[in-house]
Amino acid sequence: MKKSFVLFAAAAAVVLLVACGGGSSEPAATTTGETAAPKSMVADASSYDPKRGEGKFNEENTKLGALDAALATKGKAIAETKCLSCHKTTDERLVGPGWKGVTTRRTPHWVLNFITNPDPMIDKDPEVQAQLELCLVRMPNQNLTEDDAKQILEFMRQNDGAK
Amino acid sequence: METTTKYFKLPLLATAMLALGFQACKPKNAGSAVGGDAAAKAYVAPGKHDEFYNFVSGGFSGQMSVYGLPSGRLMRVIPVFSVDPEKGWGYSEETKPMLNTSSGFVPWDDLHHVEMSQTNGEIDGKWVFGNANNTPRLARIDLKTFKTAEIIELPNSAGNHSSPFGTENSEYIVAGTRFSVPPDDVSGDVPINTYKQNFKGHISFVSVNKENGEMDIAFQLRTPGVNFDLARAGKAKSHGWFFFSCYNTEQANTLLEVNASQRDKDFIMAVNWKKAEEYLKAGKGKKVKVKYAHNKWNEATHTATSEIKTEVTVLDVTELKDICYFIPCPKSPHGCDVDPTGEYIVGSGKLAALIPVFSFDKLQKAIADKAYDGEYEGIPVVKYEAALHGEVQKPGLGPLHTEFDGKGNAYTSFFVSSEVVKWNIKDLKVVDRVPTYYSVGHLSIPGGNTRKPNAKYLVAYNKITKDRYLPTGPELAQSAQLYDISGEKMQMILDFPTIGEPHYAQSAPADLIKNNGQLKIYKIGDNKHPYVTKGESEAKVVREGNKVHVYMTSIRSHFAPDNIEGVRLGDEVYFHVTNLEQDWDVPHGFAVKGAANAELLIMPGETTTLKWVPDRVGMFPMYCTDFCSALHQEMQGYIRVSPAGSNVPLTYSVGTNKPAETKK
C-alpha cells in the first residue's frame, strides 16, 4: 500500500512536469569565456633578465657614486617602518633574508626593481623562487616610491660598509 | 493541518507533491517567466567585472550591501548603523563614537533608503547616504573607502522614514519624520490622545558640503502632525521644490491600520525650499534647544569623534504661509516620485486602484490662481483637479514606488498584486507588466530617480520569498529580482537573496565608482593616529595607572611585541595595532582569548584599537584572524596576566626568547 502510493505520487509529479514543459531547454550561452589572469601573475621566464630583474631600473639609469650618508639616514627611517619587521641588518634570516652583503650579491638596479616591483619578480626570478621555498612568505609590496627605494638602497650600501 | 498530519502522513505527502506540481503549472511561474537567454544576460564570467555597482539598504540589519549588476554577486556589506563584530565596527575604540547618539551608544538601527550624491541631476559617485529609521539619523558613506564617514542625529524626529532623499546637486538631503511627536523642547509627558494639540511633524533639510560631504542641519520645517512617508526632490524645472507623501491626515494615534485609512484622500506636501531659504536668511527661523549627536570619521587619525549639538533652527510652515502646499492624493500615498523632466509627480496611494500623476506646471498655476480647497491645519490645499495631469486607471493593486527610464516610461511596483507595471507618462497607458516573487516593495533603475536614467536594468526588491530558494527553516531570505528593460517588454533574468530586508537601492555605472580615486591602502607615513607604531623599533608597552597601552605592529606574519608580561588583574589593556603592510588587500586581524569584545580588522597602514579587560589570572593567546600568508598560523603571541598587586615587571619582546626558567 505504502509503496504503491509513493509510486503513484512520483508518477503524478513526473506527468505534471512533462505536461508543463515550460521554460526553454536551450543551454545558456556564455558571452565572454576568457578568464585571463592579470599580467603580473603570468610567469614568463623567457624574457626575464635575472641580472636586471623587472621594473623601471636598469644599468643605464642606476649609477652609483660615493656613499651619500644623508640619503642613507633617510633610507634607514623608511626601512624601520616598512622593512625591518622582517629583515635584520645582519646576515641572519628573520622572515626574509638578512641584508648584510645584499649589495654585493645583487646589482643595484636589481635591488631597486625588486623592492619597488616585487610580485612579478617573485614569480619569475629563479633565485627569488628558491628563496620563497625557504621563507614561504612572499615579500609584500610596500608601495615604495622611486626616491624611497634609492634611499633604502643607500642605507643597504652603508650597512655593507660602502664609503 | 496539524491534526491531519498525525493520521494521514502518506496521503498528505502525495497531496503536497501534487500541489507542488500544480503550482509549477501556474502561468508565468519561475520556470516559464525566465527566457532562454536570461542566463547569458546575467552572466559575468569569473574574473570579469559587473557593469553596475548596486547599493542596497539592509533594512533591519542596519547595514548597506553592495552588489554587482547584472550578476547579483555580493561584494561588500558596509556597516552603518549596526555593530559588526566581523569588522570591529562599534567594538574598536576608534569606531565607537560613530554610533553615539543623544541616548548614548546605540548598537542597532533600521536602514531603509539609500541616496547617491548628485551633481547637475546625475549621480556623481562621491557618496551614498542612508537613513536610520528607529533612532533618527542620517549616514554618509564615502565611496572612496566604502566606509561610513559621518552620522548625524535628527532632533524633533521619530521614525526617520521620509529620508534620505536629495536635491539635484545634493544641496540638501531631507529627513521627514514618520511619527509626529511633541517637539524636543517641550515636555512629551502628555496624554497620547492629545495628538492634535501637541504632536508636530518636522522635516530636516540637511546641507551637504560640496567639497568634503560634511552634513549640517541647515533648518527644520515644523508642520502639522501627520505621518511623512517618502519624498523626492524636484529636478530641472522643479528644482527648488520638494515633494513629500503624507498619511494619517486623520491624526489618529491608535489602530492606524483602520483609523488612518478613513479619508478618501491624504496629501502630497509640496515644499518650496528656495522660499524656506529666503525666510531663513530673513531671520524668520526660531532657534530651538535640542540635543543631537554629530559623529565624524577622520581619515588621518583613523578615529571617529562625536559631538553633542544643542540648537536647531526651525521654520513654522503654518506661520510662514507660502512654503508648503498640500495636494490631495488618494488613499494613504506611499511613493512620491518625480520624473526625469521634473514636470510629473507620481503619487502611489497604497490602498488606491489608480495612480494619480500631478503636473508641476499646473501646480504652479493653481498656486498662482489660488485654486484651493480650503486649508488643512493652516496650510492651503490645492484643488486635486487643478494640479492633476491625469490618472493611470486600473494599473494593478497596491502601487508603492515608481522609477523612470528617461524614455517617457514609468515603472511602478505593486505590492498586493506582486508585479511591476510599465506605463507611459504622457498618455497614462499601461505598456507591459511582469510578475515579481513575491510582494515587491521598492524597485530601482540605475539613475532612475535622476535627470539621466541609465535604463538597462530594473531590480525589484521583494518582501516575501516563500518557495524561491532552498528552505532554511522559518526565516527566509528576502530577495531581489533583476529585469532587462532595454526592450519594449521587461524580461526577468535573475533573482538573488539579499541581506536583511532590502528597501530602496540605487545603482551607478561601475566606471564612475571604480575610477573615483578609490583608496587602496592608508599611507603609513600619513598615519596621524595618536597611538600609531611606525615600525617595530617603536613597538612598546606603556603603563598609565591601571591602563596598559600596547603599541603593536602587524606584518606578514608576526606581531611586535608578541610576548607581554606584567599585565595585572584590574588592568584595562588597549591593543593599538598598526598594520605595517603597504599593499592592497592585505589586512591583518587581531583577537585575544576571552575578550568580551570583537576582533579587529586592520587595513594596510591603519591603526585600530581593541580594549580588553582580563577577567582572570592566566596565559592569554592572541592571533591574527585574517589569513595573511603561508605562515598565518604562526602569527600569534601570548599575554601573561598576573594577580592584582603582583610584582611581575612589565616586559615585552618579539623574537627573543628569554632564558628558559627551569623551575617555577
Interface residues (C-beta under 8 A of the other chain):
Chain A: K2 F5 V6 F8 A9 A10 A12 A13 L16 L17 A19 C20 G22 G23 S24 S25 E26 A28 A29 T30 T31 T32 G33 E34 T35 A36 A37 E80 T81 K82 L84 S85 C86 L94 V95 L136 V137 R138 P140 N141 Q142 N143 L144
Chain B: L10 P11 L13 A14 M17 L18 L20 G21 F22 A24 C25 N29 G31 S32 V34 G35 G36 D37 A38 A39 A40 Y43 A45 P46 G47 K48 I521 K523 I524 G525 K534 G535 E536 S537 E538 T553 I555 R556 S557 H558 A560 L580 E581 Q582 D583 V586 S629 A630 L631 G655
